[in-house]
Amino acid sequence: MTKSNARTGGQILIDQLVAQGVERVTCVPGESYLAALDALHDSPIDVVICRAEGGAAMMAEAYGKLTGRPGICFVTRGPGSTNAAHGVHIAMQDSTPMILFVGQVDTGMREREAFQELDYKAVFGTMAKWAVEIDRPDRIPELVARAFRVALQGRPGPVVISLPENMLTETAAVADAPKVEPAATWPAPSDLERLGAMLASAKAPIVVLGGSGWTEQAAKGIARFAERFDLPVATSFRRASLIDADHSHYAGDLGIGPSPKLKDRITGADVILLIGGRMSEMPSSSYTLLDIPTPSQKLIHVHPGTEELGRVYQPALAIQATPAAFAAAVETMKPAAAPAWKGEAAKAHADYLAWTDKPRELPGNFQYGEVVTWLRDRLPKDAIVCNGAGNYAGWIHRHHRFHSFAAQLAPTSGSMGYGVPAAVMAKRHHPDRVVVAFAGDGCFLMNGQEFATAVQYDAALIVVVIDNAQYGTIRMHQERDYPGRVVGTQLKNPDFALYAKAFGGHGERVERTEDFAPAFERALASGKPAILHCLVDQRALSVGKDFQPQAAS
């Protein structure tokens, strides 16, 4: 290679992202990676400038959920990287492909505790699938390609790459790496034979869908598989958009506070076909639905990561395969005879519809459940709904119905502050789709500044802020365990409608149920990012029951 092919490390890095098909990156700028920022100036990559690293990392994680390819985030060293740790942790627990690029001090200053210096391999070593520092520009193509493979293959997840400042300005002549297409693991013919035999002898089987690595085609393929075998299909926590809620075989989601009838179906099943998920704490009702280490049900566990097969539950049949490969492999499978459980899927779907149909009446003038069910009927089938964490999300999970693939963006890790940045990315990536973010008052202010990012890019999302002037989930547990001893959970909030207007968006305050629908229509018609500030009674802490707080002592 001739000297004329030499490029700076920053240019080599951005060229690798282009070669990998990266459409957009999120960032909070920093002097530690100015050479990479400069290379982005002339690239076709869309640069989404964010207001805090936590929001930037969550946007990148949401991109991974939306596309199946790694979301890319750039942050500066030290506090920039630790702020971004929120998104890395979500990506790990949610099995989302993501790559975080972090600026680093000059290599000649390492080990001196230079300005904002951190050992990123130590800091992120237990939080990411892989953490690495690139100290020579000629190794950038090699290590970036490897990062894409690590993020995508097996159980998907995050990679953290540290970029010393001087490395990005040094030059090297090196070829670009080819685009990474992840290797897929497929079920063996013997696996499919055993699967067929186990289903043939079953009396009460059920399918549970979860995890990542799905494609829209794979999700539809598993729906067809369920139809042929007349199998009820449940989804795990915050993975409801893996099947259309209107599908005749959908049995509901195994999240926080699942339907008692669905829990009975899981505990009463003799065969559970778990595809893609891990049946971790939330979908397993704190590890109570399946015995550990050996479930009483025959567990058929399909997962792309060999380390996850038998990690918690010892399966009767372990199949190492990606959801997409498994769906393709079972496309031609058919039951040998009419199944013994014929008709159970229809009953399970009827139970799901009954459980999710009508919300209970809440204290106060704003009936949040009625608002969610109104949106359920009003939103287009392809609307994307985002949320962070908090009791307010319970109404979404129980009463909203998802119809399109990747229409639900929410952290299975239970991280607060996720809904707004996820919605910004969703609207940036799908500008023609309606995007609604739900957030509690505490949840919203953790990354509410990213509403400014929505305004900057004309991303006309709608944020529904559910304001009960408290950290409601913690207050609920506090009231249960320490009644009347209220500490650390009460909040005094701003006017979120004025907050929206201050940023240049549309904002309205909603205090009564009947005022929500016209406010929503005005927000949608405004063509601007919008916030609907909804006031909820403090007693309405749970989708399941009211709490009657004791007098504070």
C-alpha positions in Angstrom: 0.0 0.0 0.0 1.4 3.4 -1.0 1.9 6.3 1.4 -0.9 8.2 -0.4 -3.4 5.8 1.2 -2.5 6.9 4.7 -5.3 8.3 6.8 -5.6 9.5 10.4 -7.0 7.2 13.0 -10.1 9.3 13.2 -10.7 8.9 9.4 -10.0 5.2 9.5 -12.5 4.8 12.3 -15.3 6.6 10.6 -14.6 4.8 7.3 -15.1 1.5 9.2 -18.5 2.7 10.4 -19.4 3.6 6.8 -18.2 0.2 5.7 -20.3 -1.5 8.3 -23.4 0.2 7.0 -23.9 2.6 10.0 -26.6 5.1 9.2 -26.4 7.3 12.3 -24.5 7.8 15.5 -25.4 9.6 18.7 -22.9 11.7 20.6 -22.1 14.3 23.2 -18.9 16.0 21.7 -15.6 16.0 23.5 -12.1 17.2 22.8 -10.8 13.7 23.4 -12.1 12.5 20.0 -12.1 15.6 17.9 -10.3 13.8 15.1 -13.2 11.3 14.8 -15.7 14.2 14.9 -13.9 15.9 12.1 -14.0 12.8 10.0 -17.8 12.6 10.5 -18.0 16.0 8.9 -17.6 14.6 5.4 -19.2 11.2 6.0 -22.8 10.2 5.0 -23.5 9.2 8.6 -26.3 11.2 10.4 -24.8 12.6 13.6 -27.5 13.1 16.4 -26.2 15.6 18.9 -27.5 14.9 22.4 -27.6 16.8 25.6 -26.2 14.2 28.0 -24.3 11.0 27.6 -26.9 8.8 29.3 -29.5 9.9 26.8 -27.1 9.5 23.9 -26.3 5.9 25.0 -30.0 5.0 25.4 -30.7 6.4 21.9 -28.0 4.1 20.5 -29.4 1.2 22.4 -32.9 1.9 21.0 -31.4 1.9 17.5 -30.1 -1.6 18.2 -33.6 -2.7 19.2 -35.1 -1.1 16.1 -32.7 -2.4 13.5 -30.9 -5.4 14.9 -27.6 -3.7 14.0 -25.3 -2.2 16.7 -26.3 1.3 17.8 -23.2 3.6 17.8 -22.5 6.2 20.5 -19.5 8.5 20.9 -18.8 10.1 24.3 -15.8 11.8 25.9 -13.5 10.3 28.6 -14.1 10.2 32.4 -17.5 11.6 33.3 -18.7 11.3 29.7 -18.1 7.5 29.8 -19.6 7.0 33.3 -22.7 8.9 32.3 -23.1 6.6 29.3 -22.8 3.5 31.5 -26.6 3.6 31.9 -27.1 2.7 28.2 -24.4 0.1 28.3 -26.1 -1.7 31.2 -29.4 -1.6 29.4 -27.8 -3.1 26.3 -26.3 -5.9 28.3 -29.4 -6.9 30.2 -31.6 -6.4 27.2 -29.2 -8.3 24.9 -29.0 -5.4 22.5 -26.1 -4.9 20.0 -24.4 -1.6 20.7 -20.9 -0.1 20.5 -19.8 2.8 22.7 -16.7 4.7 21.6 -15.0 6.6 24.4 -12.3 9.2 24.1 -9.1 8.4 26.2 -6.1 10.3 27.3 -2.9 10.3 25.2 -1.1 7.0 25.5 2.0 8.8 26.8 -0.1 10.0 29.8 -1.6 6.7 30.9 -1.3 5.4 34.4 -0.7 9.0 35.8 -4.4 9.7 36.5 -4.3 12.3 33.8 -7.3 14.6 33.2 -10.5 12.4 33.2 -8.4 9.2 32.8 -10.1 5.9 33.4 -9.2 2.3 32.8 -12.2 1.5 30.5 -11.5 -2.2 30.4 -11.7 -2.3 34.2 -14.7 0.0 34.4 -16.8 -1.7 31.8 -15.3 -5.2 31.9 -18.3 -6.7 33.9 -20.9 -4.5 32.2 -20.2 -5.1 28.5 -19.5 -8.2 26.4 -16.1 -6.8 25.5 -14.1 -3.7 26.4 -10.9 -2.9 24.4 -8.5 0.0 23.9 -7.1 0.7 20.4 -3.5 2.0 20.7 -2.5 1.9 17.0 -4.4 3.3 14.1 -3.5 0.4 11.8 -5.5 -1.9 14.1 -8.7 0.0 13.9 -10.3 -2.0 11.0 -9.4 -5.3 12.8 -10.8 -4.3 16.2 -13.9 -2.5 14.9 -14.9 -5.5 12.8 -14.4 -7.7 15.8 -16.5 -5.4 17.9 -19.4 -5.7 15.4 -19.1 -9.5 15.6 -19.0 -9.6 19.3 -22.0 -7.2 19.5 -24.0 -9.3 17.1 -23.1 -12.9 17.5 -24.3 -15.3 20.2 -26.3 -13.4 22.7 -26.1 -9.8 21.4 -24.8 -7.1 23.6 -22.6 -4.0 24.1 -19.0 -3.4 23.3 -16.9 -0.5 24.7 -13.9 0.8 22.6 -11.5 3.3 24.1 -9.8 5.7 21.7 -6.6 7.4 22.9 -6.5 11.0 21.7 -3.1 10.7 20.0 -4.0 7.5 18.2 -6.9 9.3 16.4 -4.5 11.9 15.0 -1.7 9.4 14.0 -1.7 8.1 10.4 -1.6 4.6 9.0 -2.1 3.0 5.6 -4.5 0.1 6.1 -7.4 -1.5 4.2 -10.9 -1.3 5.5 -12.6 -4.4 6.9 -15.5 -5.9 5.0 -19.0 -5.5 6.4 -19.7 -8.0 9.2 -22.7 -10.3 8.7 -23.0 -12.3 12.0 -22.7 -16.0 11.9 -26.0 -17.7 12.7 -26.4 -20.9 14.7 -29.0 -23.3 13.4 -30.8 -26.2 15.0 -29.6 -29.6 14.1 -31.9 -32.1 12.4 -31.9 -34.2 15.5 -33.0 -31.1 17.5 -36.0 -30.7 15.3 -36.9 -34.4 15.6 -36.8 -34.3 19.4 -38.8 -31.1 19.3 -41.5 -32.8 17.2 -41.5 -35.8 19.4 -41.9 -33.7 22.6 -44.7 -31.8 21.2 -46.4 -34.9 19.9 -46.5 -36.4 23.5 -47.4 -33.1 25.1 -50.8 -32.4 26.8 -50.5 -28.7 27.7 -47.6 -27.0 25.9 -47.0 -23.2 25.6 -44.5 -21.0 23.7 -42.7 -18.1 25.3 -41.0 -15.5 23.0 -38.3 -13.2 24.3 -34.8 -11.9 23.9 -33.3 -10.2 20.9 -31.9 -11.2 17.5 -35.4 -11.4 16.0 -36.4 -10.2 12.6 -39.9 -9.3 11.5 -39.9 -12.4 9.2 -38.9 -14.6 12.1 -41.6 -13.3 14.3 -44.2 -14.0 11.6 -42.7 -17.4 11.0 -43.1 -18.4 14.7 -46.7 -17.1 14.6 -47.4 -19.5 11.6 -45.7 -22.3 13.5 -48.0 -21.7 16.5 -51.0 -21.7 14.2 -50.1 -25.1 12.7 -49.6 -26.6 16.1 -52.4 -24.6 17.7 -50.0 -23.4 20.4 -50.7 -20.6 22.8 -47.9 -18.0 22.6 -46.8 -15.7 25.5 -44.2 -13.0 25.4 -41.7 -12.1 28.1 -41.3 -8.8 29.9 -41.3 -5.8 27.4 -41.1 -8.1 24.4 -44.8 -7.9 23.5 -44.3 -6.7 19.9 -42.8 -10.1 18.9 -46.4 -11.1 18.0 -49.5 -9.1 17.0 -51.7 -8.7 20.0 -54.7 -9.5 17.7 -53.3 -12.9 16.8 -55.7 -15.6 17.7 -53.0 -17.5 19.6 -51.6 -14.7 21.7 -51.8 -15.4 25.4 -50.3 -12.2 26.9 -47.1 -11.1 28.4 -45.1 -12.4 31.4 -44.1 -9.2 32.9 -44.6 -7.6 36.3 -48.0 -8.5 37.6 -49.0 -10.9 34.8 -52.4 -12.4 34.4 -53.1 -15.1 37.0 -54.6 -17.3 34.2 -51.4 -16.9 32.2 -49.3 -17.8 35.2 -51.5 -20.9 35.7 -50.8 -21.9 32.1 -47.1 -21.6 32.6 -47.1 -23.6 35.9 -49.6 -26.1 34.6 -47.8 -26.7 31.3 -46.0 -29.9 30.6 -43.8 -28.5 27.8 -42.5 -24.9 27.5 -40.9 -23.8 24.3 -38.8 -20.8 25.2 -37.5 -19.0 22.1 -34.8 -16.3 22.4 -35.4 -15.3 26.0 -33.7 -16.2 29.3 -36.8 -16.3 31.6 -35.0 -14.0 34.0 -36.3 -12.4 37.2 -39.2 -10.3 35.7 -40.8 -12.8 33.3 -40.4 -15.6 35.8 -42.1 -13.7 38.6 -38.9 -13.6 40.6 -37.8 -17.1 39.6 -41.0 -18.8 40.9 -42.7 -20.0 37.7 -40.0 -22.6 36.9 -38.1 -24.7 39.4 -34.3 -24.2 39.6 -32.2 -25.9 38.4 -34.6 -28.5 36.8 -38.1 -27.2 35.9 -41.0 -29.6 36.5 -42.1 -28.7 33.0 -40.1 -30.1 30.1 -38.2 -27.0 29.0 -37.2 -26.6 25.3 -34.8 -23.7 25.3 -33.8 -22.0 22.0 -31.1 -19.4 22.4 -28.1 -18.3 20.3 -25.7 -18.1 23.2 -24.3 -21.4 24.4 -23.5 -19.9 27.8 -27.2 -19.2 28.4 -28.4 -22.7 27.8 -28.5 -24.3 31.2 -27.2 -21.2 32.9 -30.2 -21.0 35.3 -32.6 -23.7 34.1 -31.5 -27.2 33.0 -33.5 -27.8 29.8 -34.9 -31.1 28.6 -33.8 -30.0 25.1 -31.3 -27.2 24.5 -31.2 -25.8 21.0 -28.4 -23.3 20.2 -30.0 -21.2 17.4 -30.8 -17.6 16.7 -34.6 -16.9 16.7 -34.4 -16.2 12.9 -32.7 -19.5 12.2 -35.0 -21.4 14.4 -38.1 -19.8 12.8 -36.8 -20.7 9.3 -36.0 -24.3 10.4 -39.5 -25.0 11.7 -41.3 -23.4 8.8 -42.2 -26.8 7.3 -42.9 -28.6 10.6 -46.4 -29.9 11.0 -48.1 -31.9 13.8 -48.5 -35.6 13.1 -52.1 -35.6 14.3 -54.6 -33.3 15.9 -53.0 -32.0 19.1 -54.4 -33.1 22.5 -54.5 -29.4 23.5 -56.6 -28.3 20.5 -58.6 -25.2 21.4 -56.4 -24.1 24.3 -54.8 -21.3 22.2 -58.2 -19.7 21.6 -59.0 -19.9 25.3 -55.7 -18.3 26.2 -56.3 -15.5 23.7 -59.8 -14.9 25.2 -58.3 -14.8 28.6 -55.8 -12.2 27.4 -58.5 -10.0 25.9 -60.5 -10.2 29.1 -57.5 -9.4 31.3 -56.5 -6.4 29.2 -59.8 -5.0 28.1 -61.2 -2.6 30.6 -59.1 -0.7 33.2 -60.2 -0.3 36.7 -61.5 3.0 38.0 -58.8 5.2 39.7 -59.1 7.8 42.4 -59.1 11.4 41.0 -60.3 13.2 37.9 -57.7 11.7 35.5 -58.4 8.1 34.6 -55.0 7.0 33.3 -56.3 3.5 32.3 -59.0 5.0 30.1 -56.4 7.2 28.4 -54.2 4.1 27.6 -57.2 2.2 26.2 -58.2 5.3 24.2 -54.7 5.4 22.7 -54.9 1.7 22.1 -57.8 2.3 19.7 -56.6 5.6 18.4 -53.0 5.0 17.5 -52.0 3.5 14.1 -51.1 -0.2 14.0 -47.4 0.7 13.4 -47.1 3.3 16.2 -44.0 3.0 18.3 -44.6 3.2 22.1 -41.6 3.9 24.4 -41.3 4.0 28.1 -38.8 3.9 30.9 -39.4 2.4 34.4 -42.0 3.1 37.0 -45.4 2.0 38.1 -46.9 4.1 35.3 -45.6 1.5 32.8 -47.9 -1.1 34.3 -50.9 0.4 32.5 -49.1 0.3 29.2 -48.1 -3.3 29.5 -51.5 -4.4 30.6 -53.8 -2.4 28.5 -52.0 -1.3 25.3 -51.8 -3.8 22.5 -48.8 -3.9 20.1 -49.3 -4.9 16.5 -46.1 -4.2 14.7 -42.6 -5.6 15.0 -40.3 -3.5 17.2 -43.1 -1.3 18.2 -42.3 -1.6 21.9 -39.1 0.2 23.1 -38.6 -0.3 26.8 -35.8 -1.5 29.0 -36.1 -5.0 30.4 -33.4 -3.9 32.8 -35.9 -1.5 34.4 -33.8 1.6 33.9 -35.6 5.0 34.4 -35.2 7.8 31.9 -35.3 5.6 28.8 -38.6 6.6 27.1 -37.7 10.1 25.9 -34.3 9.3 24.3 -35.7 6.0 22.8 -38.5 8.0 21.3 -36.1 10.6 19.8 -34.3 7.8 18.1 -37.5 6.1 16.9 -38.8 9.3 15.4 -35.5 10.1 13.8 -35.3 6.6 12.3 -39.0 6.3 11.4 -40.1 9.9 10.8 -43.4 8.9 9.2 -44.6 6.8 12.1 -46.4 8.0 15.2 -44.1 7.8 18.3 -45.4 8.1 21.8 -43.2 8.1 24.9 -44.7 7.6 28.4 -42.8 8.8 31.4 -43.5 9.3 35.0 -42.6 12.6 36.5 -39.5 11.2 38.1 -38.6 9.1 35.0 -39.0 12.1 32.7 -36.6 14.4 34.4 -33.8 11.8 34.3 -33.4 12.4 30.6 -36.0 15.0 29.8 -33.3 17.3 28.4 -33.3 15.1 25.3 -36.6 16.8 24.4 -34.3 19.6 23.2 -32.7 17.0 20.8 -36.2 16.2 19.5 -36.8 19.9 18.9 -33.4 20.3 17.2 -34.2 17.6 14.7 -37.9 18.3 14.3 -38.7 14.8 15.7 -42.4 15.3 16.4 -42.8 12.7 19.1 -45.4 13.0 21.8 -44.4 12.6 25.5 -47.2 11.7 27.9 -45.9 12.7 31.4 -47.8 10.9 34.2 -47.3 13.2 37.2 -48.2 12.0 40.7 -45.6 14.1 42.4 -43.6 11.2 43.7 -41.4 8.3 42.9 -44.5 6.1 42.8 -42.9 2.7 42.6 -40.7 3.3 45.6 -43.6 5.0 47.5 -45.7 1.9 46.9 -43.1 -0.4 48.4 -42.4 2.1 51.2 -46.1 2.3 52.1 -46.3 -1.5 52.1 -43.2 -2.1 54.3 -43.0 1.1 56.3 -46.6 2.6 56.4 -46.8 6.3 57.2 -43.0 6.7 57.1 -42.6 8.7 54.0 -39.1 9.8 53.2 -37.1 10.3 49.9 -40.1 9.8 47.6 -42.0 13.1 47.3 -41.4 15.4 44.4 -42.2 19.1 43.6 -42.4 19.3 39.8 -42.3 22.0 37.2 -45.0 22.7 34.7 -44.0 20.2 32.1 -46.2 21.9 29.4 -44.3 25.1 29.9 -41.1 23.1 29.8 -42.1 21.8 26.3 -42.9 25.4 25.1 -39.6 26.7 26.5 -37.7 24.3 24.2 -39.9 25.3 21.2 -42.3 22.3 21.4 -46.0 22.0 22.0 -47.2 21.6 25.6 -50.5 21.1 27.3 -51.6 20.4 30.9 -54.3 17.7 31.3 -56.1 17.4 34.6 -59.3 15.5 33.5 -59.8 12.4 31.5 -62.1 14.0 28.9 -59.4 16.6 28.1 -56.8 14.1 27.0 -58.1 13.1 23.6 -58.5 16.7 22.2 -55.1 17.6 23.7 -53.5 14.6 22.0 -55.0 15.5 18.7 -53.8 19.0 19.0 -50.3 17.7 19.8 -50.3 15.5 16.8 -51.6 18.2 14.5 -48.9 20.7 15.8 -46.2 18.8 13.9 -43.9 19.6 16.8 -42.4 17.5 19.6 -45.0 17.7 22.3 -45.5 17.1 26.0 -48.9 16.3 27.6 -48.5 16.9 31.3 -51.1 14.6 33.0 -52.0 15.0 36.7 -52.7 11.7 38.5 -54.0 11.2 42.0 -51.2 10.0 44.4 -53.3 7.0 45.5 -53.3 5.5 42.0 -50.0 3.8 42.5 -50.6 0.5 40.8 -52.5 -0.9 37.8 -53.8 -3.6 40.2 -55.1 -1.7 43.3 -55.2 1.6 45.1 -52.9 2.4 48.0 -54.3 4.3 51.0 -51.3 6.1 52.4 -51.1 6.3 56.2 -50.6 9.7 57.8 -47.0 10.7 57.5 -45.0 10.5 60.7 
